[in-house]
Amino acid sequence: MSRNVTVGLDGSTESRAAAMGAPPTPFGQWGRAAREAKLRGLPLRLVHVWEPVPEPMAQAPLLGAETPAHWRERIPRETAEELRMRHPGVHVDTEQIPGRPADALAVAAKGAELLVLGSRGLSGIGGFLVGSVGMAVIADTEIPVVLVRAGEQAANEHEAGPAGIPSAATAYRPVVLGIDTGHPDDAVLAFAFDEAARRGTSLRVVHGWNLPPYSAYGVPADPALNADLGRQKAAALSEVLRPWRRKYPDVEVVEESRSGSPAHHVIDASHDASLVVVGRRIRRNPIGVHIGSVTHAVLHHATAPVAVVAHD
């Protein structure tokens, strides 16, 4: 299969629109996927997953005259038409796959360069509602997965212009990378630097670390020791990033090493980001969903799209 950017459509919200007799409305993940494809110079592949139903039910009309089978064909076709109109330089293909959404999307993503999934926003700043399908796909997919809030617009990725309003004509907001200096991974670092380079924006690297255990037991903190620890952590971050700065000399890198919860610092940085990048260690145990506590928290509470990059 040729390299592409794949976006998954599960049909749930579209089905509600069908029942109301309204055409499907493109969500944020569709436009985001088209923009990612354009940045990479790759085709966009729309994968519509639907769970098979008995034939009599498939041919039964919804509230209007259209049947589930008719609507199943209409969703990807109209979505592709809309995307071709809005993104004329992007080649768009469609594919329909029967099966359980989580399993089908994980299989469909093999061979793609990127998989884009949607998520319902809890509020303007309240983060994502990541359902079981999204979490399962992220845990089972070894290519980078970008999770996008429904309704996200292209302007959300950009800085505010002279009028104080962001638009696609202004510069991209920074890419934020959450990193563990104790276990840095080249795949995660490469993805974050590539994304910043493609957007012509800066990379904000965030590293959170915990204070010594004595602070949890009411023992007076040692300011000198904490300051020295802070310098060591900052130096470790700089050392990890040194070869990547040389490899990407045109990417401005902002280093932030702070004491406190790593997830909290990344989530806080997401408020001014075009994309947040975090890693996920690949677990070979087939039982359970393995994402990691920091990545799990960022997925649920970041206010910018989140890219999860799997690594060994």
ZADO-1210 file (C-alpha; in nm, 4 decimals, padded with zeros to 6 digits):
<atoms>
<atom x="00.0000" y="00.0000" z="00.0000" code="MET" pos="1"/>
<atom x="00.1328" y="00.3486" z="-00.0863" code="SER" pos="2"/>
<atom x="00.2130" y="00.5920" z="00.1927" code="ARG" pos="3"/>
<atom x="-00.0794" y="00.8087" z="00.2933" code="ASN" pos="4"/>
<atom x="-00.2519" y="00.9898" z="00.5752" code="VAL" pos="5"/>
<atom x="-00.5502" y="00.7869" z="00.6944" code="THR" pos="6"/>
<atom x="-00.8510" y="00.9303" z="00.8747" code="VAL" pos="7"/>
<atom x="-01.1131" y="00.7146" z="01.0395" code="GLY" pos="8"/>
<atom x="-01.4873" y="00.7712" z="01.0201" code="LEU" pos="9"/>
<atom x="-01.6968" y="00.5667" z="01.2596" code="ASP" pos="10"/>
<atom x="-02.0363" y="00.6880" z="01.1423" code="GLY" pos="11"/>
<atom x="-02.1874" y="00.7561" z="01.4855" code="SER" pos="12"/>
<atom x="-02.2565" y="01.1283" z="01.4569" code="THR" pos="13"/>
<atom x="-02.3251" y="01.1008" z="01.0866" code="GLU" pos="14"/>
<atom x="-02.5992" y="00.8506" z="01.1648" code="SER" pos="15"/>
<atom x="-02.7654" y="01.1012" z="01.3965" code="ARG" pos="16"/>
<atom x="-02.7493" y="01.3603" z="01.1189" code="ALA" pos="17"/>
<atom x="-02.9053" y="01.1079" z="00.8825" code="ALA" pos="18"/>
<atom x="-03.1919" y="01.0458" z="01.1196" code="ALA" pos="19"/>
<atom x="-03.2578" y="01.4190" z="01.1182" code="MET" pos="20"/>
<atom x="-03.2519" y="01.4269" z="00.7374" code="GLY" pos="21"/>
<atom x="-02.9407" y="01.6451" z="00.7289" code="ALA" pos="22"/>
<atom x="-02.6222" y="01.5859" z="00.5287" code="PRO" pos="23"/>
<atom x="-02.3058" y="01.4985" z="00.7210" code="PRO" pos="24"/>
<atom x="-02.0995" y="01.7926" z="00.8443" code="THR" pos="25"/>
<atom x="-01.7187" y="01.7546" z="00.8200" code="PRO" pos="26"/>
<atom x="-01.5586" y="01.7426" z="01.1631" code="PHE" pos="27"/>
<atom x="-01.2252" y="01.8779" z="01.2739" code="GLY" pos="28"/>
<atom x="-01.0371" y="01.5546" z="01.2178" code="GLN" pos="29"/>
<atom x="-01.1250" y="01.5469" z="00.8469" code="TRP" pos="30"/>
<atom x="-00.9862" y="01.8927" z="00.7785" code="GLY" pos="31"/>
<atom x="-00.6892" y="01.8263" z="01.0034" code="ARG" pos="32"/>
<atom x="-00.6114" y="01.5065" z="00.8153" code="ALA" pos="33"/>
<atom x="-00.6265" y="01.6946" z="00.4839" code="ALA" pos="34"/>
<atom x="-00.3874" y="01.9589" z="00.6166" code="ARG" pos="35"/>
<atom x="-00.1490" y="01.6904" z="00.7428" code="GLU" pos="36"/>
<atom x="-00.1597" y="01.5217" z="00.4017" code="ALA" pos="37"/>
<atom x="-00.0843" y="01.8504" z="00.2291" code="LYS" pos="38"/>
<atom x="00.2103" y="01.9217" z="00.4610" code="LEU" pos="39"/>
<atom x="00.3551" y="01.5801" z="00.3756" code="ARG" pos="40"/>
<atom x="00.2670" y="01.5799" z="00.0061" code="GLY" pos="41"/>
<atom x="00.0724" y="01.2556" z="00.0536" code="LEU" pos="42"/>
<atom x="-00.2750" y="01.1345" z="-00.0501" code="PRO" pos="43"/>
<atom x="-00.5545" y="01.1307" z="00.2050" code="LEU" pos="44"/>
<atom x="-00.7410" y="00.8059" z="00.2666" code="ARG" pos="45"/>
<atom x="-01.0860" y="00.8190" z="00.4252" code="LEU" pos="46"/>
<atom x="-01.1716" y="00.4915" z="00.5962" code="VAL" pos="47"/>
<atom x="-01.5345" y="00.4497" z="00.6942" code="HIS" pos="48"/>
<atom x="-01.5851" y="00.1624" z="00.9373" code="VAL" pos="49"/>
<atom x="-01.9309" y="00.0198" z="00.9837" code="TRP" pos="50"/>
<atom x="-02.0519" y="-00.2709" z="01.1906" code="GLU" pos="51"/>
<atom x="-02.2438" y="-00.5247" z="00.9808" code="PRO" pos="52"/>
<atom x="-02.6131" y="-00.5637" z="01.0515" code="VAL" pos="53"/>
<atom x="-02.8620" y="-00.8217" z="00.9198" code="PRO" pos="54"/>
<atom x="-02.9689" y="-00.7415" z="00.5636" code="GLU" pos="55"/>
<atom x="-03.3362" y="-00.6699" z="00.6501" code="PRO" pos="56"/>
<atom x="-03.2177" y="-00.4119" z="00.9037" code="MET" pos="57"/>
<atom x="-02.9678" y="-00.2626" z="00.6577" code="ALA" pos="58"/>
<atom x="-03.2464" y="-00.2052" z="00.4071" code="GLN" pos="59"/>
<atom x="-03.4956" y="-00.0690" z="00.6619" code="ALA" pos="60"/>
<atom x="-03.5469" y="00.3088" z="00.6335" code="PRO" pos="61"/>
<atom x="-03.4364" y="00.5435" z="00.9077" code="LEU" pos="62"/>
<atom x="-03.6662" y="00.8279" z="01.0096" code="LEU" pos="63"/>
<atom x="-03.6629" y="00.9458" z="00.6504" code="GLY" pos="64"/>
<atom x="-03.6549" y="00.7527" z="00.3264" code="ALA" pos="65"/>
<atom x="-03.2843" y="00.6632" z="00.3317" code="GLU" pos="66"/>
<atom x="-03.1688" y="00.3215" z="00.4517" code="THR" pos="67"/>
<atom x="-02.8547" y="00.2546" z="00.6609" code="PRO" pos="68"/>
<atom x="-02.6980" y="00.0976" z="00.3514" code="ALA" pos="69"/>
<atom x="-02.7633" y="00.4123" z="00.1472" code="HIS" pos="70"/>
<atom x="-02.6260" y="00.6354" z="00.4235" code="TRP" pos="71"/>
<atom x="-02.3202" y="00.4152" z="00.4570" code="ARG" pos="72"/>
<atom x="-02.2343" y="00.4924" z="00.0954" code="GLU" pos="73"/>
<atom x="-02.3200" y="00.8590" z="00.1275" code="ARG" pos="74"/>
<atom x="-02.0943" y="00.9418" z="00.4247" code="ILE" pos="75"/>
<atom x="-01.7529" y="00.8839" z="00.2630" code="PRO" pos="76"/>
<atom x="-01.8643" y="01.0095" z="-00.0784" code="ARG" pos="77"/>
<atom x="-01.9900" y="01.3455" z="00.0465" code="GLU" pos="78"/>
<atom x="-01.7013" y="01.3831" z="00.2889" code="THR" pos="79"/>
<atom x="-01.4518" y="01.3239" z="00.0072" code="ALA" pos="80"/>
<atom x="-01.6300" y="01.5758" z="-00.2168" code="GLU" pos="81"/>
<atom x="-01.6196" y="01.8373" z="00.0578" code="GLU" pos="82"/>
<atom x="-01.2499" y="01.7803" z="00.1243" code="LEU" pos="83"/>
<atom x="-01.1574" y="01.7938" z="-00.2443" code="ARG" pos="84"/>
<atom x="-01.3350" y="02.1268" z="-00.2700" code="MET" pos="85"/>
<atom x="-01.1681" y="02.2736" z="00.0403" code="ARG" pos="86"/>
<atom x="-00.8239" y="02.1219" z="-00.0255" code="HIS" pos="87"/>
<atom x="-00.7853" y="02.1068" z="-00.4060" code="PRO" pos="88"/>
<atom x="-00.4193" y="02.0057" z="-00.3907" code="GLY" pos="89"/>
<atom x="-00.4870" y="01.6900" z="-00.1886" code="VAL" pos="90"/>
<atom x="-00.5724" y="01.3585" z="-00.3533" code="HIS" pos="91"/>
<atom x="-00.8574" y="01.1934" z="-00.1606" code="VAL" pos="92"/>
<atom x="-00.9480" y="00.8236" z="-00.1701" code="ASP" pos="93"/>
<atom x="-01.2253" y="00.6477" z="00.0209" code="THR" pos="94"/>
<atom x="-01.2623" y="00.2978" z="00.1567" code="GLU" pos="95"/>
<atom x="-01.5365" y="00.1177" z="00.3467" code="GLN" pos="96"/>
<atom x="-01.4510" y="-00.1596" z="00.5910" code="ILE" pos="97"/>
<atom x="-01.6989" y="-00.3751" z="00.7823" code="PRO" pos="98"/>
<atom x="-01.6117" y="-00.4780" z="01.1361" code="GLY" pos="99"/>
<atom x="-01.5588" y="-00.3503" z="01.4873" code="ARG" pos="100"/>
<atom x="-01.4281" y="00.0091" z="01.4608" code="PRO" pos="101"/>
<atom x="-01.1261" y="-00.0343" z="01.6906" code="ALA" pos="102"/>
<atom x="-01.0038" y="-00.3510" z="01.5207" code="ASP" pos="103"/>
<atom x="-01.0781" y="-00.2332" z="01.1665" code="ALA" pos="104"/>
<atom x="-00.9065" y="00.1038" z="01.2072" code="LEU" pos="105"/>
<atom x="-00.5956" y="-00.0529" z="01.3600" code="ALA" pos="106"/>
<atom x="-00.5677" y="-00.2869" z="01.0611" code="VAL" pos="107"/>
<atom x="-00.6480" y="-00.0131" z="00.8085" code="ALA" pos="108"/>
<atom x="-00.3731" y="00.2095" z="00.9501" code="ALA" pos="109"/>
<atom x="-00.0956" y="-00.0373" z="00.8673" code="LYS" pos="110"/>
<atom x="00.1196" y="00.1097" z="00.5958" code="GLY" pos="111"/>
<atom x="-00.0047" y="00.4657" z="00.6538" code="ALA" pos="112"/>
<atom x="00.2316" y="00.7405" z="00.7638" code="GLU" pos="113"/>
<atom x="-00.0233" y="00.8908" z="01.0023" code="LEU" pos="114"/>
<atom x="-00.3666" y="00.8052" z="01.1399" code="LEU" pos="115"/>
<atom x="-00.6063" y="01.0844" z="01.2392" code="VAL" pos="116"/>
<atom x="-00.8954" y="01.0232" z="01.4775" code="LEU" pos="117"/>
<atom x="-01.1636" y="01.2526" z="01.6120" code="GLY" pos="118"/>
<atom x="-01.2727" y="01.3221" z="01.9675" code="SER" pos="119"/>
<atom x="-01.5624" y="01.5138" z="02.1140" code="ARG" pos="120"/>
<atom x="-01.4597" y="01.8277" z="02.3041" code="GLY" pos="121"/>
<atom x="-01.5950" y="01.8587" z="02.6585" code="LEU" pos="122"/>
<atom x="-01.5930" y="02.2391" z="02.6400" code="SER" pos="123"/>
<atom x="-01.3937" y="02.5252" z="02.4976" code="GLY" pos="124"/>
<atom x="-01.0984" y="02.4490" z="02.7257" code="ILE" pos="125"/>
<atom x="-01.2071" y="02.1290" z="02.8984" code="GLY" pos="126"/>
<atom x="-01.0127" y="01.8788" z="02.6920" code="GLY" pos="127"/>
<atom x="-01.1237" y="01.5688" z="02.5031" code="PHE" pos="128"/>
<atom x="-01.3696" y="01.2932" z="02.5621" code="LEU" pos="129"/>
<atom x="-01.1658" y="00.9955" z="02.4423" code="VAL" pos="130"/>
<atom x="-01.3895" y="00.6934" z="02.3978" code="GLY" pos="131"/>
<atom x="-01.3006" y="00.3285" z="02.4182" code="SER" pos="132"/>
<atom x="-01.2592" y="00.3006" z="02.0405" code="VAL" pos="133"/>
<atom x="-01.0064" y="00.5836" z="02.0260" code="GLY" pos="134"/>
<atom x="-00.8078" y="00.4531" z="02.3220" code="MET" pos="135"/>
<atom x="-00.8017" y="00.0997" z="02.1802" code="ALA" pos="136"/>
<atom x="-00.6840" y="00.2191" z="01.8382" code="VAL" pos="137"/>
<atom x="-00.4085" y="00.4319" z="01.9920" code="ILE" pos="138"/>
<atom x="-00.2937" y="00.1393" z="02.2068" code="ALA" pos="139"/>
<atom x="-00.2940" y="-00.1079" z="01.9144" code="ASP" pos="140"/>
<atom x="-00.1459" y="00.1090" z="01.6386" code="THR" pos="141"/>
<atom x="00.2282" y="00.1441" z="01.5918" code="GLU" pos="142"/>
<atom x="00.2172" y="00.4399" z="01.3530" code="ILE" pos="143"/>
<atom x="00.1707" y="00.7949" z="01.4887" code="PRO" pos="144"/>
<atom x="-00.1912" y="00.8735" z="01.5758" code="VAL" pos="145"/>
<atom x="-00.3250" y="01.2306" z="01.5929" code="VAL" pos="146"/>
<atom x="-00.6332" y="01.2897" z="01.8050" code="LEU" pos="147"/>
<atom x="-00.8345" y="01.5979" z="01.7061" code="VAL" pos="148"/>
<atom x="-01.1251" y="01.7691" z="01.8770" code="ARG" pos="149"/>
<atom x="-01.4459" y="01.7678" z="01.6749" code="ALA" pos="150"/>
<atom x="-01.5017" y="02.1077" z="01.5180" code="GLY" pos="151"/>
<atom x="-01.1360" y="02.2092" z="01.5222" code="GLU" pos="152"/>
<atom x="-01.0623" y="02.4729" z="01.2585" code="GLN" pos="153"/>
<atom x="-00.7447" y="02.5468" z="01.0635" code="ALA" pos="154"/>
<atom x="-00.7182" y="02.8863" z="01.2341" code="ALA" pos="155"/>
<atom x="-00.6810" y="02.7158" z="01.5725" code="ASN" pos="156"/>
<atom x="-00.3297" y="02.6098" z="01.4732" code="GLU" pos="157"/>
<atom x="-00.2156" y="02.9667" z="01.4087" code="HIS" pos="158"/>
<atom x="-00.1085" y="03.2739" z="01.6029" code="GLU" pos="159"/>
<atom x="-00.3368" y="03.5747" z="01.6350" code="ALA" pos="160"/>
<atom x="-00.2993" y="03.8373" z="01.3639" code="GLY" pos="161"/>
<atom x="-00.2904" y="04.2184" z="01.3991" code="PRO" pos="162"/>
<atom x="-00.6628" y="04.2193" z="01.4745" code="ALA" pos="163"/>
<atom x="-00.6124" y="03.9724" z="01.7579" code="GLY" pos="164"/>
<atom x="-00.7812" y="03.6873" z="01.5679" code="ILE" pos="165"/>
<atom x="-00.5953" y="03.3730" z="01.4536" code="PRO" pos="166"/>
<atom x="-00.6191" y="03.2802" z="01.0880" code="SER" pos="167"/>
<atom x="-00.4584" y="03.0420" z="00.8406" code="ALA" pos="168"/>
<atom x="-00.2614" y="03.3412" z="00.7037" code="ALA" pos="169"/>
<atom x="-00.0595" y="03.3867" z="01.0253" code="THR" pos="170"/>
<atom x="00.2310" y="03.1818" z="01.1589" code="ALA" pos="171"/>
<atom x="00.1750" y="02.8423" z="01.3176" code="TYR" pos="172"/>
<atom x="00.1695" y="02.8157" z="01.6940" code="ARG" pos="173"/>
<atom x="00.4568" y="02.6151" z="01.8455" code="PRO" pos="174"/>
<atom x="00.4689" y="02.2375" z="01.8452" code="VAL" pos="175"/>
<atom x="00.4922" y="02.1084" z="02.2032" code="VAL" pos="176"/>
<atom x="00.6893" y="01.7950" z="02.2881" code="LEU" pos="177"/>
<atom x="00.6558" y="01.6222" z="02.6231" code="GLY" pos="178"/>
<atom x="00.9760" y="01.4307" z="02.6945" code="ILE" pos="179"/>
<atom x="01.1212" y="01.1963" z="02.9550" code="ASP" pos="180"/>
<atom x="01.4981" y="01.2603" z="02.9580" code="THR" pos="181"/>
<atom x="01.5526" y="00.9302" z="03.1350" code="GLY" pos="182"/>
<atom x="01.4099" y="00.7361" z="02.8409" code="HIS" pos="183"/>
<atom x="01.4198" y="00.9583" z="02.5299" code="PRO" pos="184"/>
<atom x="01.3230" y="00.7930" z="02.2036" code="ASP" pos="185"/>
<atom x="01.4420" y="00.8889" z="01.8590" code="ASP" pos="186"/>
<atom x="01.1050" y="00.8170" z="01.6931" code="ALA" pos="187"/>
<atom x="00.9248" y="01.0643" z="01.9203" code="VAL" pos="188"/>
<atom x="01.1935" y="01.3305" z="01.8857" code="LEU" pos="189"/>
<atom x="01.2118" y="01.2917" z="01.5064" code="ALA" pos="190"/>
<atom x="00.8340" y="01.3234" z="01.4717" code="PHE" pos="191"/>
<atom x="00.8215" y="01.6402" z="01.6837" code="ALA" pos="192"/>
<atom x="01.1121" y="01.8087" z="01.5014" code="PHE" pos="193"/>
<atom x="00.9653" y="01.7112" z="01.1623" code="ASP" pos="194"/>
<atom x="00.6277" y="01.8591" z="01.2544" code="GLU" pos="195"/>
<atom x="00.7856" y="02.1865" z="01.3667" code="ALA" pos="196"/>
<atom x="01.0008" y="02.2021" z="01.0508" code="ALA" pos="197"/>
<atom x="00.7016" y="02.1392" z="00.8226" code="ARG" pos="198"/>
<atom x="00.5090" y="02.4197" z="00.9887" code="ARG" pos="199"/>
<atom x="00.8024" y="02.6600" z="01.0020" code="GLY" pos="200"/>
<atom x="00.7444" y="02.7096" z="01.3719" code="THR" pos="201"/>
<atom x="00.9280" y="02.6595" z="01.6992" code="SER" pos="202"/>
<atom x="00.9451" y="02.3435" z="01.9083" code="LEU" pos="203"/>
<atom x="00.8681" y="02.3847" z="02.2778" code="ARG" pos="204"/>
<atom x="01.0165" y="02.0901" z="02.4677" code="VAL" pos="205"/>
<atom x="00.8628" y="02.0342" z="02.8098" code="VAL" pos="206"/>
<atom x="01.0199" y="01.8168" z="03.0786" code="HIS" pos="207"/>
<atom x="00.8674" y="01.7725" z="03.4236" code="GLY" pos="208"/>
<atom x="01.0506" y="01.6172" z="03.7177" code="TRP" pos="209"/>
<atom x="00.9686" y="01.5437" z="04.0801" code="ASN" pos="210"/>
<atom x="01.1289" y="01.6917" z="04.3899" code="LEU" pos="211"/>
<atom x="01.3191" y="01.4617" z="04.6287" code="PRO" pos="212"/>
<atom x="01.0986" y="01.2411" z="04.8503" code="PRO" pos="213"/>
<atom x="01.1549" y="01.4517" z="05.1610" code="TYR" pos="214"/>
<atom x="00.9114" y="01.7139" z="05.0323" code="SER" pos="215"/>
<atom x="00.6273" y="01.4628" z="05.0654" code="ALA" pos="216"/>
<atom x="00.6954" y="01.4015" z="05.4353" code="TYR" pos="217"/>
<atom x="00.6948" y="01.7569" z="05.5605" code="GLY" pos="218"/>
<atom x="01.0730" y="01.7802" z="05.5876" code="VAL" pos="219"/>
<atom x="01.1960" y="02.1340" z="05.5144" code="PRO" pos="220"/>
<atom x="01.3125" y="02.1653" z="05.1581" code="ALA" pos="221"/>
<atom x="01.6744" y="02.2404" z="05.0835" code="ASP" pos="222"/>
<atom x="01.6712" y="02.5340" z="04.8369" code="PRO" pos="223"/>
<atom x="02.0339" y="02.4791" z="04.7381" code="ALA" pos="224"/>
<atom x="01.9767" y="02.1098" z="04.6719" code="LEU" pos="225"/>
<atom x="01.6616" y="02.1793" z="04.4717" code="ASN" pos="226"/>
<atom x="01.8374" y="02.4448" z="04.2648" code="ALA" pos="227"/>
<atom x="02.1244" y="02.2073" z="04.1935" code="ASP" pos="228"/>
<atom x="01.8791" y="01.9346" z="04.0959" code="LEU" pos="229"/>
<atom x="01.7039" y="02.1784" z="03.8650" code="GLY" pos="230"/>
<atom x="02.0324" y="02.2593" z="03.6914" code="ARG" pos="231"/>
<atom x="02.1071" y="01.8883" z="03.6486" code="GLN" pos="232"/>
<atom x="01.7653" y="01.8220" z="03.4965" code="LYS" pos="233"/>
<atom x="01.7986" y="02.1196" z="03.2604" code="ALA" pos="234"/>
<atom x="02.1457" y="02.0023" z="03.1553" code="ALA" pos="235"/>
<atom x="02.0134" y="01.6524" z="03.0883" code="ALA" pos="236"/>
<atom x="01.7402" y="01.7965" z="02.8658" code="LEU" pos="237"/>
<atom x="01.9908" y="02.0055" z="02.6718" code="SER" pos="238"/>
<atom x="02.2121" y="01.7015" z="02.6209" code="GLU" pos="239"/>
<atom x="01.9222" y="01.4972" z="02.4797" code="VAL" pos="240"/>
<atom x="01.8316" y="01.7765" z="02.2375" code="LEU" pos="241"/>
<atom x="02.1866" y="01.8662" z="02.1276" code="ARG" pos="242"/>
<atom x="02.2097" y="01.6278" z="01.8275" code="PRO" pos="243"/>
<atom x="01.8572" y="01.7163" z="01.7169" code="TRP" pos="244"/>
<atom x="01.9358" y="02.0876" z="01.7207" code="ARG" pos="245"/>
<atom x="02.2257" y="02.0131" z="01.4857" code="ARG" pos="246"/>
<atom x="02.0038" y="01.7990" z="01.2596" code="LYS" pos="247"/>
<atom x="01.7319" y="02.0681" z="01.2442" code="TYR" pos="248"/>
<atom x="01.9234" y="02.3977" z="01.2569" code="PRO" pos="249"/>
<atom x="01.6267" y="02.5972" z="01.1258" code="ASP" pos="250"/>
<atom x="01.3934" y="02.4861" z="01.4060" code="VAL" pos="251"/>
<atom x="01.3926" y="02.7185" z="01.7039" code="GLU" pos="252"/>
<atom x="01.3909" y="02.5076" z="02.0210" code="VAL" pos="253"/>
<atom x="01.2610" y="02.6334" z="02.3544" code="VAL" pos="254"/>
<atom x="01.3617" y="02.4127" z="02.6488" code="GLU" pos="255"/>
<atom x="01.1510" y="02.4008" z="02.9644" code="GLU" pos="256"/>
<atom x="01.2596" y="02.1823" z="03.2552" code="SER" pos="257"/>
<atom x="01.0423" y="02.2303" z="03.5634" code="ARG" pos="258"/>
<atom x="00.9665" y="02.0506" z="03.8859" code="SER" pos="259"/>
<atom x="00.6164" y="01.9099" z="03.9126" code="GLY" pos="260"/>
<atom x="00.3837" y="01.6807" z="03.7228" code="SER" pos="261"/>
<atom x="00.5029" y="01.6165" z="03.3646" code="PRO" pos="262"/>
<atom x="00.1430" y="01.5765" z="03.2465" code="ALA" pos="263"/>
<atom x="00.0380" y="01.9049" z="03.4077" code="HIS" pos="264"/>
<atom x="00.3194" y="02.0956" z="03.2381" code="HIS" pos="265"/>
<atom x="00.2420" y="01.9486" z="02.8943" code="VAL" pos="266"/>
<atom x="-00.1304" y="02.0159" z="02.9334" code="ILE" pos="267"/>
<atom x="-00.0578" y="02.3749" z="03.0362" code="ASP" pos="268"/>
<atom x="00.1661" y="02.4213" z="02.7301" code="ALA" pos="269"/>
<atom x="-00.1071" y="02.2844" z="02.5022" code="SER" pos="270"/>
<atom x="-00.3115" y="02.6050" z="02.5401" code="HIS" pos="271"/>
<atom x="-00.0736" y="02.7809" z="02.2997" code="ASP" pos="272"/>
<atom x="00.0216" y="02.4906" z="02.0717" code="ALA" pos="273"/>
<atom x="-00.0640" y="02.3838" z="01.7184" code="SER" pos="274"/>
<atom x="00.0170" y="02.0234" z="01.8100" code="LEU" pos="275"/>
<atom x="00.1252" y="01.8312" z="02.1211" code="VAL" pos="276"/>
<atom x="00.3551" y="01.5307" z="02.0761" code="VAL" pos="277"/>
<atom x="00.3870" y="01.2541" z="02.3352" code="VAL" pos="278"/>
<atom x="00.5224" y="00.9010" z="02.3265" code="GLY" pos="279"/>
<atom x="00.3739" y="00.5620" z="02.4012" code="ARG" pos="280"/>
<atom x="00.5851" y="00.2588" z="02.4781" code="ARG" pos="281"/>
<atom x="00.4804" y="-00.0458" z="02.2756" code="ILE" pos="282"/>
<atom x="00.3675" y="-00.3278" z="02.5031" code="ARG" pos="283"/>
<atom x="00.3600" y="-00.6798" z="02.3640" code="ARG" pos="284"/>
<atom x="00.1175" y="-00.8034" z="02.6310" code="ASN" pos="285"/>
<atom x="-00.2154" y="-00.8492" z="02.4481" code="PRO" pos="286"/>
<atom x="-00.4196" y="-00.7983" z="02.7658" code="ILE" pos="287"/>
<atom x="-00.5315" y="-00.4478" z="02.8565" code="GLY" pos="288"/>
<atom x="-00.4774" y="-00.1029" z="02.7040" code="VAL" pos="289"/>
<atom x="-00.1204" y="00.0251" z="02.7465" code="HIS" pos="290"/>
<atom x="-00.0788" y="00.3975" z="02.6936" code="ILE" pos="291"/>
<atom x="00.1031" y="00.5334" z="02.9992" code="GLY" pos="292"/>
<atom x="-00.0198" y="00.7688" z="03.2696" code="SER" pos="293"/>
<atom x="00.1260" y="01.0904" z="03.1266" code="VAL" pos="294"/>
<atom x="00.0046" y="01.0233" z="02.7723" code="THR" pos="295"/>
<atom x="-00.3353" y="00.9157" z="02.9072" code="HIS" pos="296"/>
<atom x="-00.3728" y="01.2438" z="03.0997" code="ALA" pos="297"/>
<atom x="-00.2580" y="01.4542" z="02.8042" code="VAL" pos="298"/>
<atom x="-00.5026" y="01.2782" z="02.5709" code="LEU" pos="299"/>
<atom x="-00.7934" y="01.3643" z="02.7966" code="HIS" pos="300"/>
<atom x="-00.7018" y="01.7184" z="02.8961" code="HIS" pos="301"/>
<atom x="-00.4879" y="01.8847" z="02.6275" code="ALA" pos="302"/>
<atom x="-00.6660" y="02.1585" z="02.4345" code="THR" pos="303"/>
<atom x="-00.4629" y="02.1191" z="02.1129" code="ALA" pos="304"/>
<atom x="-00.4505" y="01.8138" z="01.8856" code="PRO" pos="305"/>
<atom x="-00.2337" y="01.5395" z="02.0342" code="VAL" pos="306"/>
<atom x="00.0034" y="01.3132" z="01.8379" code="ALA" pos="307"/>
<atom x="00.0874" y="00.9837" z="02.0080" code="VAL" pos="308"/>
<atom x="00.4042" y="00.8236" z="01.8735" code="VAL" pos="309"/>
<atom x="00.4601" y="00.4570" z="01.9573" code="ALA" pos="310"/>
<atom x="00.8140" y="00.3437" z="02.0379" code="HIS" pos="311"/>
<atom x="00.9988" y="00.0406" z="02.1784" code="ASP" pos="312"/>
</atoms>
